[in-house]
Amino acid sequence: MLATFVVISPAAAQDLSPVTTMLTSIGTALTGPVGRALGLVALAAVGILFLTGRMNWLYAGSVVVGLVILFGAATILAGF
């Protein structure tokens, strides 16, 4: 009976490494080169709207605030 308890591994339901790996990959993608490219496209769209005189200030502000939150997320979370 003692040998059974020594050999038993944790239940599969307790192993969250696939979920952790997936969430880490998403975070890395959003704050890495993919996120920077998406941010560049968003800022370019805001610039084109400014150029044509069709800029909505609320839209421009939401793009800027969104980029600040996206790229500052690691710093914000490190503070808690």
Buried (B, 14 or more C-beta within 10 A) or exposed (E): EEEEEEEEEEEEEEEEEEEEEEEEEEBEEBBEEEBBEBBEEBBEEBEEBEEEEEBEEEBBEEBEEEBEEBBEBEEEEEEE
